[in-house]
């Protein structure tokens, strides 16, 4: 039996190991098989299984360090310490707050990044104590994406333990700002103009072991604020009302959105939050909403954005036209998030390698597009994928989120093999 078969059998998992899907180039299947047959790699994969108790401890410790967007510092510092404890000597926290550890390759002609985001969606005051129920571990953020950080650590520890060398330099990264209004600020910093070169980016984020994200769902997010003088609901009656303008804008936007969302590439629009006003008997001086629009097509994303802009302007004009000779409303349309839509061919080597590695473990790859840290490099023409963190989890972004170690080591092993293929195994 092959090593993957032994590992799967040992875990009690029975998966068919049939021929690779037809879209996988046989050259990559051969490449992955050779890597998995390497003695040091076999040692590294066995080490991943042996350190599962340590991985569990790391998961608990990191989960219980709050890391909301723009509040990741404490977790970044501890993750950087863990990178050092695992054997890296070149570890820094950059100006944006990303924890970055460099593992030199033999040539250093290329640089491959292997990253998981530090932040969770939960505010700092959230109780993140890990609870246990049978085999499940419950805590906000335990899967998304604290387990991803543990996967990155597991791959690094396997390489260090087995003395695995690569041709390319590898950056092991815990990056900030993937969730919510973090707006990918961590990877935007890594790929900013003038930044050190990264040739391939592999992110760890997502549950199922077969999950491979090869394209990016883009998003535009706005905070729209209507403002006016405000006043008493009786005494100042006739003032243009920001709430009424906001309601008009939502209605117009919703009525016209199907011109974009009704056909072609899936495109979505959503008003997620609204607010403003002081009391039931006051004309508000301010009314605001936050809008999220998404598409796998940048052109469609720009089209739905234009529908929003037109709806806001029409609502402003209509509300001002109905006022009784009083001051006009103003509106501020502030973009609070931009994730580029981005695609790359399935023939891209890093995509092929991820597919071949997944298949080598008897798991049929599930190719999809999503909104992840990989959006940014793909949009810049840099090969990137987002892969599984291993195990089983549910309830992401909810207080009852849980993760369970169902063959969690396999996700780490697939990540190791994919990374080695992309970085170039350089063992003698």
VEXDRENTI-717623 format. One record per residue (C-alpha): z, y, x; residue in one letter; residue number from 1. Coordinates in Angstrom, 3 decimals, always signed. Layout:
residues N
{{Z; Y; X}; "A"; NUM}
...
***
This chain:
residues 428
{{+0.000; +0.000; +0.000}; "X"; 1}
{{-0.763; +3.528; +1.238}; "X"; 2}
{{+2.042; +5.969; +1.989}; "X"; 3}
{{+1.435; +7.976; -1.237}; "X"; 4}
{{+1.609; +4.721; -3.128}; "X"; 5}
{{+4.881; +3.789; -1.439}; "X"; 6}
{{+6.390; +7.175; -2.203}; "X"; 7}
{{+5.272; +7.054; -5.815}; "X"; 8}
{{+6.527; +3.517; -6.239}; "X"; 9}
{{+9.867; +4.411; -4.694}; "X"; 10}
{{+10.266; +7.212; -7.206}; "X"; 11}
{{+9.436; +4.930; -10.124}; "X"; 12}
{{+6.252; +6.839; -10.884}; "X"; 13}
{{+3.139; +4.830; -11.656}; "X"; 14}
{{-0.081; +6.784; -11.397}; "X"; 15}
{{-3.632; +5.533; -11.251}; "X"; 16}
{{-5.298; +6.144; -7.913}; "X"; 17}
{{-8.915; +6.082; -9.006}; "X"; 18}
{{-11.823; +7.822; -7.413}; "X"; 19}
{{-11.622; +11.531; -6.924}; "X"; 20}
{{-13.142; +13.765; -9.595}; "X"; 21}
{{-16.857; +14.302; -8.984}; "X"; 22}
{{-16.431; +17.988; -8.180}; "X"; 23}
{{-14.510; +17.178; -4.982}; "X"; 24}
{{-16.701; +17.109; -1.893}; "X"; 25}
{{-16.185; +13.723; -0.171}; "X"; 26}
{{-15.752; +15.519; +3.149}; "X"; 27}
{{-12.457; +16.979; +1.923}; "X"; 28}
{{-11.288; +13.635; +0.594}; "X"; 29}
{{-11.883; +12.184; +4.058}; "X"; 30}
{{-10.138; +15.107; +5.706}; "X"; 31}
{{-7.037; +14.740; +3.515}; "X"; 32}
{{-6.920; +10.970; +4.082}; "X"; 33}
{{-6.961; +11.493; +7.854}; "X"; 34}
{{-4.147; +14.031; +7.663}; "X"; 35}
{{-2.010; +11.718; +5.524}; "X"; 36}
{{-2.590; +8.895; +7.982}; "X"; 37}
{{-1.270; +10.942; +10.897}; "X"; 38}
{{+2.030; +9.573; +12.199}; "X"; 39}
{{+3.772; +12.948; +12.362}; "X"; 40}
{{+2.624; +13.816; +8.846}; "X"; 41}
{{+3.952; +10.494; +7.557}; "X"; 42}
{{+7.269; +11.343; +9.192}; "X"; 43}
{{+7.235; +14.784; +7.603}; "X"; 44}
{{+6.526; +13.440; +4.122}; "X"; 45}
{{+9.333; +10.909; +4.424}; "X"; 46}
{{+11.635; +13.736; +5.563}; "X"; 47}
{{+10.872; +15.658; +2.371}; "X"; 48}
{{+12.305; +12.742; +0.394}; "X"; 49}
{{+15.360; +12.410; +2.650}; "X"; 50}
{{+16.376; +16.072; +2.349}; "X"; 51}
{{+16.390; +16.185; -1.440}; "X"; 52}
{{+20.197; +16.724; -1.497}; "X"; 53}
{{+19.744; +19.768; +0.744}; "X"; 54}
{{+16.873; +21.033; -1.430}; "X"; 55}
{{+19.162; +20.733; -4.452}; "X"; 56}
{{+21.868; +22.770; -2.689}; "X"; 57}
{{+19.322; +25.409; -1.685}; "X"; 58}
{{+18.065; +25.627; -5.263}; "X"; 59}
{{+21.554; +26.222; -6.627}; "X"; 60}
{{+22.446; +28.781; -3.975}; "X"; 61}
{{+19.256; +30.821; -4.308}; "X"; 62}
{{+19.270; +30.663; -8.116}; "X"; 63}
{{+22.753; +32.176; -8.191}; "X"; 64}
{{+21.611; +35.229; -6.206}; "X"; 65}
{{+20.215; +37.667; -8.812}; "X"; 66}
{{+16.698; +38.857; -7.984}; "X"; 67}
{{+15.222; +41.110; -10.678}; "X"; 68}
{{+12.042; +43.029; -9.833}; "X"; 69}
{{+13.009; +45.871; -7.445}; "X"; 70}
{{+16.360; +44.130; -6.825}; "X"; 71}
{{+15.375; +41.211; -4.604}; "X"; 72}
{{+17.080; +42.357; -1.385}; "X"; 73}
{{+20.050; +39.975; -1.371}; "X"; 74}
{{+17.900; +36.961; -2.119}; "X"; 75}
{{+15.317; +38.055; +0.472}; "X"; 76}
{{+18.021; +38.304; +3.120}; "X"; 77}
{{+19.362; +34.838; +2.355}; "X"; 78}
{{+15.872; +33.336; +2.246}; "X"; 79}
{{+15.132; +34.903; +5.635}; "X"; 80}
{{+18.312; +33.275; +6.966}; "X"; 81}
{{+17.157; +29.928; +5.593}; "X"; 82}
{{+13.818; +30.316; +7.388}; "X"; 83}
{{+15.733; +30.879; +10.625}; "X"; 84}
{{+18.027; +27.933; +9.926}; "X"; 85}
{{+14.918; +25.792; +9.455}; "X"; 86}
{{+13.751; +26.694; +12.955}; "X"; 87}
{{+11.657; +29.861; +12.797}; "X"; 88}
{{+12.483; +32.532; +15.357}; "X"; 89}
{{+10.039; +35.236; +14.246}; "X"; 90}
{{+11.464; +36.226; +10.847}; "X"; 91}
{{+11.463; +39.749; +9.408}; "X"; 92}
{{+11.873; +41.596; +6.142}; "X"; 93}
{{+9.011; +44.054; +5.872}; "X"; 94}
{{+9.036; +47.577; +4.457}; "X"; 95}
{{+8.314; +46.339; +0.917}; "X"; 96}
{{+11.085; +43.724; +1.032}; "X"; 97}
{{+9.062; +40.544; +1.686}; "X"; 98}
{{+10.789; +37.933; +3.849}; "X"; 99}
{{+8.180; +36.704; +6.341}; "X"; 100}
{{+8.525; +34.004; +8.985}; "X"; 101}
{{+5.719; +33.240; +11.449}; "X"; 102}
{{+5.134; +29.740; +12.829}; "X"; 103}
{{+2.614; +30.064; +15.666}; "X"; 104}
{{-0.376; +27.765; +15.843}; "X"; 105}
{{-2.086; +26.544; +18.964}; "X"; 106}
{{-4.943; +29.019; +18.834}; "X"; 107}
{{-3.694; +31.634; +16.403}; "X"; 108}
{{-7.311; +32.454; +15.606}; "X"; 109}
{{-6.545; +32.196; +11.879}; "X"; 110}
{{-3.526; +32.979; +9.737}; "X"; 111}
{{-2.578; +31.023; +6.620}; "X"; 112}
{{+0.135; +32.328; +4.292}; "X"; 113}
{{+2.337; +29.964; +2.276}; "X"; 114}
{{+4.371; +31.974; -0.206}; "X"; 115}
{{+6.615; +31.947; -3.264}; "X"; 116}
{{+7.886; +34.996; -5.089}; "X"; 117}
{{+11.555; +35.913; -4.832}; "X"; 118}
{{+11.945; +37.751; -8.114}; "X"; 119}
{{+12.732; +36.552; -11.610}; "X"; 120}
{{+12.255; +38.374; -14.914}; "X"; 121}
{{+15.982; +38.718; -15.612}; "X"; 122}
{{+18.035; +41.915; -15.161}; "X"; 123}
{{+20.700; +42.040; -12.477}; "X"; 124}
{{+23.596; +41.593; -14.919}; "X"; 125}
{{+22.258; +38.238; -16.198}; "X"; 126}
{{+24.581; +35.273; -15.695}; "X"; 127}
{{+22.635; +33.034; -13.314}; "X"; 128}
{{+25.292; +30.377; -12.825}; "X"; 129}
{{+23.661; +26.951; -12.683}; "X"; 130}
{{+24.755; +24.564; -15.434}; "X"; 131}
{{+24.203; +20.810; -15.530}; "X"; 132}
{{+23.312; +18.603; -18.490}; "X"; 133}
{{+22.459; +15.017; -17.587}; "X"; 134}
{{+19.667; +15.350; -15.029}; "X"; 135}
{{+18.642; +18.881; -15.946}; "X"; 136}
{{+19.757; +22.041; -14.160}; "X"; 137}
{{+19.948; +25.122; -16.384}; "X"; 138}
{{+19.833; +28.742; -15.225}; "X"; 139}
{{+17.622; +31.792; -15.735}; "X"; 140}
{{+14.933; +31.719; -13.055}; "X"; 141}
{{+15.760; +28.269; -11.688}; "X"; 142}
{{+12.179; +27.118; -12.093}; "X"; 143}
{{+10.257; +30.404; -12.064}; "X"; 144}
{{+10.371; +30.867; -9.231}; "X"; 145}
{{+13.453; +29.834; -7.309}; "X"; 146}
{{+12.211; +26.269; -7.081}; "X"; 147}
{{+9.045; +27.684; -5.489}; "X"; 148}
{{+11.148; +29.081; -2.634}; "X"; 149}
{{+12.733; +25.659; -2.145}; "X"; 150}
{{+9.258; +24.107; -1.974}; "X"; 151}
{{+8.281; +26.536; +0.791}; "X"; 152}
{{+11.463; +25.647; +2.685}; "X"; 153}
{{+10.813; +21.927; +2.192}; "X"; 154}
{{+7.337; +22.152; +3.716}; "X"; 155}
{{+8.667; +24.130; +6.683}; "X"; 156}
{{+11.532; +21.693; +7.307}; "X"; 157}
{{+9.143; +18.740; +7.196}; "X"; 158}
{{+6.895; +20.362; +9.794}; "X"; 159}
{{+9.806; +21.241; +12.051}; "X"; 160}
{{+11.421; +17.813; +11.788}; "X"; 161}
{{+8.194; +15.958; +12.521}; "X"; 162}
{{+6.948; +18.345; +15.212}; "X"; 163}
{{+3.708; +18.951; +13.323}; "X"; 164}
{{+1.424; +21.453; +15.005}; "X"; 165}
{{-1.395; +23.452; +13.479}; "X"; 166}
{{-4.323; +25.357; +14.881}; "X"; 167}
{{-3.723; +28.451; +12.744}; "X"; 168}
{{-0.573; +30.530; +12.574}; "X"; 169}
{{+1.360; +29.986; +9.335}; "X"; 170}
{{+3.339; +32.681; +7.540}; "X"; 171}
{{+6.156; +31.314; +5.380}; "X"; 172}
{{+6.865; +34.050; +2.843}; "X"; 173}
{{+9.280; +34.938; +0.075}; "X"; 174}
{{+7.551; +37.905; -1.547}; "X"; 175}
{{+8.822; +40.510; -3.958}; "X"; 176}
{{+7.456; +41.944; -7.172}; "X"; 177}
{{+5.456; +39.208; -8.874}; "X"; 178}
{{+7.140; +39.465; -12.258}; "X"; 179}
{{+6.759; +42.145; -14.925}; "X"; 180}
{{+6.553; +45.697; -13.699}; "X"; 181}
{{+6.847; +44.481; -10.141}; "X"; 182}
{{+3.050; +44.650; -10.363}; "X"; 183}
{{+2.374; +42.307; -7.408}; "X"; 184}
{{+3.789; +44.919; -5.072}; "X"; 185}
{{+4.760; +42.288; -2.513}; "X"; 186}
{{+1.283; +40.826; -2.046}; "X"; 187}
{{-0.302; +44.251; -2.432}; "X"; 188}
{{+1.693; +45.254; +0.642}; "X"; 189}
{{+0.695; +42.096; +2.526}; "X"; 190}
{{-2.993; +42.816; +1.831}; "X"; 191}
{{-2.888; +46.610; +2.111}; "X"; 192}
{{-5.438; +48.460; +4.179}; "X"; 193}
{{-4.511; +48.122; +7.828}; "X"; 194}
{{-2.185; +45.140; +7.322}; "X"; 195}
{{-2.214; +42.190; +9.693}; "X"; 196}
{{-4.954; +39.699; +8.815}; "X"; 197}
{{-4.321; +36.801; +6.441}; "X"; 198}
{{-7.270; +34.419; +6.184}; "X"; 199}
{{-6.007; +32.136; +3.395}; "X"; 200}
{{-3.209; +32.547; +0.875}; "X"; 201}
{{-1.439; +29.627; -0.820}; "X"; 202}
{{+1.148; +30.548; -3.445}; "X"; 203}
{{+3.739; +28.222; -4.969}; "X"; 204}
{{+4.407; +29.031; -8.609}; "X"; 205}
{{+4.123; +26.755; -11.621}; "X"; 206}
{{+5.535; +23.491; -12.788}; "X"; 207}
{{+3.167; +20.536; -13.194}; "X"; 208}
{{+2.246; +18.734; -9.970}; "X"; 209}
{{-1.423; +18.736; -10.964}; "X"; 210}
{{-1.651; +22.490; -11.498}; "X"; 211}
{{-4.119; +24.391; -9.303}; "X"; 212}
{{-4.835; +28.039; -10.094}; "X"; 213}
{{-8.154; +29.090; -8.592}; "X"; 214}
{{-8.825; +32.333; -10.480}; "X"; 215}
{{-6.842; +35.326; -11.593}; "X"; 216}
{{-6.277; +36.607; -15.113}; "X"; 217}
{{-6.261; +40.369; -14.669}; "X"; 218}
{{-4.039; +42.775; -16.563}; "X"; 219}
{{-3.722; +46.475; -17.290}; "X"; 220}
{{-0.351; +47.711; -18.461}; "X"; 221}
{{+0.404; +51.148; -19.840}; "X"; 222}
{{+3.303; +53.217; -21.071}; "X"; 223}
{{+1.972; +55.657; -23.672}; "X"; 224}
{{+4.284; +58.526; -24.631}; "X"; 225}
{{+3.664; +61.025; -27.443}; "X"; 226}
{{+5.794; +64.178; -27.198}; "X"; 227}
{{+6.525; +67.089; -29.488}; "X"; 228}
{{+9.210; +69.700; -30.184}; "X"; 229}
{{+11.175; +67.512; -32.579}; "X"; 230}
{{+13.394; +68.884; -35.304}; "X"; 231}
{{+15.222; +68.277; -38.574}; "X"; 232}
{{+13.455; +65.961; -41.005}; "X"; 233}
{{+13.883; +68.574; -43.818}; "X"; 234}
{{+14.206; +71.920; -42.137}; "X"; 235}
{{+11.365; +71.343; -39.674}; "X"; 236}
{{+9.163; +69.394; -42.015}; "X"; 237}
{{+5.511; +69.847; -41.119}; "X"; 238}
{{+5.902; +69.280; -37.401}; "X"; 239}
{{+3.538; +66.728; -35.941}; "X"; 240}
{{+5.525; +63.512; -35.560}; "X"; 241}
{{+5.289; +61.428; -32.333}; "X"; 242}
{{+6.247; +58.256; -34.216}; "X"; 243}
{{+3.466; +58.798; -36.733}; "X"; 244}
{{+0.999; +59.334; -33.879}; "X"; 245}
{{+2.225; +56.171; -32.195}; "X"; 246}
{{+1.769; +54.186; -35.393}; "X"; 247}
{{-1.752; +55.562; -35.802}; "X"; 248}
{{-2.589; +54.614; -32.231}; "X"; 249}
{{-1.387; +51.024; -32.707}; "X"; 250}
{{-3.320; +50.677; -35.947}; "X"; 251}
{{-6.553; +52.076; -34.504}; "X"; 252}
{{-6.194; +49.987; -31.346}; "X"; 253}
{{-5.599; +46.822; -33.341}; "X"; 254}
{{-8.515; +47.484; -35.682}; "X"; 255}
{{-10.987; +48.123; -32.849}; "X"; 256}
{{-9.793; +45.548; -30.304}; "X"; 257}
{{-11.811; +42.663; -31.853}; "X"; 258}
{{-14.984; +44.366; -30.653}; "X"; 259}
{{-13.862; +43.124; -27.216}; "X"; 260}
{{-11.486; +40.244; -27.930}; "X"; 261}
{{-13.576; +38.592; -30.625}; "X"; 262}
{{-16.124; +36.935; -28.356}; "X"; 263}
{{-16.824; +35.888; -24.787}; "X"; 264}
{{-14.170; +35.506; -22.089}; "X"; 265}
{{-10.672; +35.320; -23.561}; "X"; 266}
{{-9.181; +38.806; -23.637}; "X"; 267}
{{-5.816; +39.760; -25.110}; "X"; 268}
{{-3.965; +42.901; -26.153}; "X"; 269}
{{-0.307; +43.319; -27.014}; "X"; 270}
{{+2.122; +46.136; -27.744}; "X"; 271}
{{+5.267; +44.666; -26.261}; "X"; 272}
{{+7.843; +47.471; -26.497}; "X"; 273}
{{+8.263; +50.662; -28.494}; "X"; 274}
{{+11.010; +53.279; -28.542}; "X"; 275}
{{+12.074; +56.850; -29.184}; "X"; 276}
{{+13.862; +58.976; -31.729}; "X"; 277}
{{+17.486; +60.008; -32.142}; "X"; 278}
{{+18.403; +59.558; -35.805}; "X"; 279}
{{+16.984; +58.753; -39.216}; "X"; 280}
{{+16.972; +62.414; -40.258}; "X"; 281}
{{+15.327; +63.807; -37.141}; "X"; 282}
{{+11.679; +64.234; -36.284}; "X"; 283}
{{+11.556; +62.612; -32.850}; "X"; 284}
{{+10.610; +64.613; -29.808}; "X"; 285}
{{+9.280; +61.512; -28.064}; "X"; 286}
{{+7.795; +58.144; -28.994}; "X"; 287}
{{+6.623; +55.554; -26.490}; "X"; 288}
{{+5.088; +52.113; -26.310}; "X"; 289}
{{+4.238; +49.631; -23.549}; "X"; 290}
{{+0.971; +47.739; -23.775}; "X"; 291}
{{-0.279; +44.654; -21.939}; "X"; 292}
{{-3.991; +43.753; -21.848}; "X"; 293}
{{-5.368; +40.685; -20.068}; "X"; 294}
{{-8.672; +38.998; -19.297}; "X"; 295}
{{-10.265; +36.696; -16.785}; "X"; 296}
{{-13.194; +39.120; -16.698}; "X"; 297}
{{-12.733; +42.485; -15.038}; "X"; 298}
{{-15.534; +43.918; -17.175}; "X"; 299}
{{-13.832; +42.792; -20.399}; "X"; 300}
{{-10.507; +44.112; -19.122}; "X"; 301}
{{-12.094; +47.504; -18.550}; "X"; 302}
{{-13.636; +47.350; -22.036}; "X"; 303}
{{-10.331; +46.687; -23.829}; "X"; 304}
{{-8.773; +49.426; -21.707}; "X"; 305}
{{-11.405; +51.855; -23.013}; "X"; 306}
{{-10.588; +50.832; -26.601}; "X"; 307}
{{-6.934; +51.705; -25.977}; "X"; 308}
{{-7.765; +55.094; -24.474}; "X"; 309}
{{-9.994; +55.996; -27.420}; "X"; 310}
{{-7.350; +54.874; -29.935}; "X"; 311}
{{-4.663; +57.021; -28.315}; "X"; 312}
{{-6.895; +60.094; -28.251}; "X"; 313}
{{-7.991; +59.600; -31.869}; "X"; 314}
{{-4.383; +59.209; -33.010}; "X"; 315}
{{-3.354; +62.375; -31.190}; "X"; 316}
{{-6.131; +64.395; -32.788}; "X"; 317}
{{-5.465; +63.064; -36.282}; "X"; 318}
{{-1.729; +63.690; -36.135}; "X"; 319}
{{-2.204; +67.195; -34.768}; "X"; 320}
{{-4.792; +67.945; -37.451}; "X"; 321}
{{-2.253; +67.153; -40.151}; "X"; 322}
{{+0.504; +69.445; -38.895}; "X"; 323}
{{+1.478; +72.581; -40.817}; "X"; 324}
{{+0.683; +75.272; -38.256}; "X"; 325}
{{+3.258; +74.133; -35.757}; "X"; 326}
{{+3.066; +73.187; -32.042}; "X"; 327}
{{+0.763; +70.311; -31.160}; "X"; 328}
{{+1.792; +66.958; -29.793}; "X"; 329}
{{+0.879; +65.946; -26.275}; "X"; 330}
{{+0.401; +62.467; -24.915}; "X"; 331}
{{+0.920; +60.887; -21.513}; "X"; 332}
{{-0.918; +57.642; -20.747}; "X"; 333}
{{+0.636; +56.142; -17.611}; "X"; 334}
{{-0.615; +52.948; -16.069}; "X"; 335}
{{+2.421; +50.903; -15.018}; "X"; 336}
{{+0.694; +47.754; -13.861}; "X"; 337}
{{-2.656; +46.571; -12.547}; "X"; 338}
{{-3.557; +43.017; -11.668}; "X"; 339}
{{-7.208; +42.518; -10.805}; "X"; 340}
{{-9.178; +39.803; -12.559}; "X"; 341}
{{-10.693; +37.639; -9.862}; "X"; 342}
{{-12.689; +34.439; -9.529}; "X"; 343}
{{-13.854; +32.222; -6.693}; "X"; 344}
{{-16.058; +29.128; -6.747}; "X"; 345}
{{-14.522; +25.677; -7.014}; "X"; 346}
{{-16.443; +24.898; -3.831}; "X"; 347}
{{-14.149; +27.186; -1.844}; "X"; 348}
{{-12.545; +25.039; +0.896}; "X"; 349}
{{-8.934; +25.846; -0.047}; "X"; 350}
{{-9.628; +24.908; -3.679}; "X"; 351}
{{-11.341; +21.702; -2.584}; "X"; 352}
{{-8.466; +20.836; -0.266}; "X"; 353}
{{-5.882; +21.417; -2.982}; "X"; 354}
{{-7.872; +19.189; -5.329}; "X"; 355}
{{-8.348; +16.470; -2.727}; "X"; 356}
{{-4.659; +16.511; -1.763}; "X"; 357}
{{-3.553; +16.276; -5.384}; "X"; 358}
{{-5.963; +13.421; -6.044}; "X"; 359}
{{-4.737; +11.576; -2.931}; "X"; 360}
{{-1.358; +11.250; -4.648}; "X"; 361}
{{-2.939; +9.653; -7.666}; "X"; 362}
{{-2.760; +12.806; -9.761}; "X"; 363}
{{-5.792; +14.282; -11.493}; "X"; 364}
{{-6.010; +18.017; -10.718}; "X"; 365}
{{-5.813; +20.521; -13.559}; "X"; 366}
{{-7.875; +23.573; -12.644}; "X"; 367}
{{-7.069; +26.808; -14.427}; "X"; 368}
{{-6.937; +30.564; -14.191}; "X"; 369}
{{-3.680; +32.438; -14.537}; "X"; 370}
{{-1.893; +35.626; -13.509}; "X"; 371}
{{-0.224; +34.969; -10.143}; "X"; 372}
{{+0.147; +36.418; -6.671}; "X"; 373}
{{-3.237; +34.876; -5.844}; "X"; 374}
{{-4.994; +37.472; -8.000}; "X"; 375}
{{-4.817; +40.023; -5.238}; "X"; 376}
{{-6.304; +38.118; -2.291}; "X"; 377}
{{-9.009; +36.514; -4.458}; "X"; 378}
{{-10.040; +39.990; -5.644}; "X"; 379}
{{-10.497; +40.922; -1.980}; "X"; 380}
{{-12.642; +37.897; -1.235}; "X"; 381}
{{-9.843; +36.045; +0.566}; "X"; 382}
{{-9.517; +32.353; -0.366}; "X"; 383}
{{-6.348; +31.661; -2.337}; "X"; 384}
{{-4.802; +29.139; -4.716}; "X"; 385}
{{-1.529; +28.851; -6.560}; "X"; 386}
{{+0.012; +25.385; -6.599}; "X"; 387}
{{+2.915; +23.503; -8.134}; "X"; 388}
{{+6.535; +23.800; -7.083}; "X"; 389}
{{+7.168; +20.180; -8.128}; "X"; 390}
{{+9.469; +18.618; -10.676}; "X"; 391}
{{+9.565; +19.356; -14.393}; "X"; 392}
{{+10.699; +22.599; -15.987}; "X"; 393}
{{+10.650; +24.375; -19.329}; "X"; 394}
{{+11.863; +27.620; -20.814}; "X"; 395}
{{+10.485; +29.979; -18.171}; "X"; 396}
{{+11.513; +33.592; -18.821}; "X"; 397}
{{+14.276; +32.460; -21.189}; "X"; 398}
{{+18.057; +32.212; -20.650}; "X"; 399}
{{+17.846; +28.450; -21.269}; "X"; 400}
{{+15.307; +27.763; -18.534}; "X"; 401}
{{+15.782; +24.389; -16.875}; "X"; 402}
{{+14.410; +22.353; -13.992}; "X"; 403}
{{+14.649; +18.610; -13.482}; "X"; 404}
{{+13.941; +16.651; -10.352}; "X"; 405}
{{+11.316; +14.298; -11.706}; "X"; 406}
{{+9.454; +13.322; -8.538}; "X"; 407}
{{+9.983; +16.853; -7.265}; "X"; 408}
{{+9.269; +15.714; -3.700}; "X"; 409}
{{+5.652; +14.998; -4.608}; "X"; 410}
{{+4.955; +18.672; -5.284}; "X"; 411}
{{+6.304; +19.521; -1.825}; "X"; 412}
{{+4.274; +16.734; -0.208}; "X"; 413}
{{+1.066; +17.909; -1.866}; "X"; 414}
{{+1.831; +21.415; -0.639}; "X"; 415}
{{+2.391; +20.139; +2.904}; "X"; 416}
{{-0.884; +18.235; +3.035}; "X"; 417}
{{-2.890; +21.111; +1.538}; "X"; 418}
{{-1.363; +23.585; +3.980}; "X"; 419}
{{-2.074; +21.348; +6.979}; "X"; 420}
{{-5.679; +20.880; +5.913}; "X"; 421}
{{-6.178; +24.627; +5.585}; "X"; 422}
{{-4.299; +25.510; +8.795}; "X"; 423}
{{-5.892; +22.704; +10.790}; "X"; 424}
{{-3.749; +19.780; +11.934}; "X"; 425}
{{-3.531; +20.032; +15.725}; "X"; 426}
{{-1.410; +17.006; +16.639}; "X"; 427}
{{-2.561; +15.118; +19.737}; "X"; 428}
***
